[in-house]
């Protein structure tokens, strides 16, 4: 069973938000330092999990956004005369 990358995203985000709050509340430096190092490691793991996730879709760039479909259009190029 392959795991989803979403728990890694949630854990990393919550940890980094917690570090920001701890900095604003003047927590001891060693707590903030070690949690920052842990956050950097989790960030690398999160990026790896997201990039190696086996996700496929049948959507293309022609589909644009799902909530506002756009019909494909053709761009006409006019010949311009330069001086």
Secondary structure, 3 states (H helix, E strand, C coil): CCCCCHHHHHHHHHHHHHHHHHHHCCCCHHHHHHHHHHHHHHHHHHHHHHHCCCCCCCCCHHHCCCCCCCCCCCCCCCCCCCC
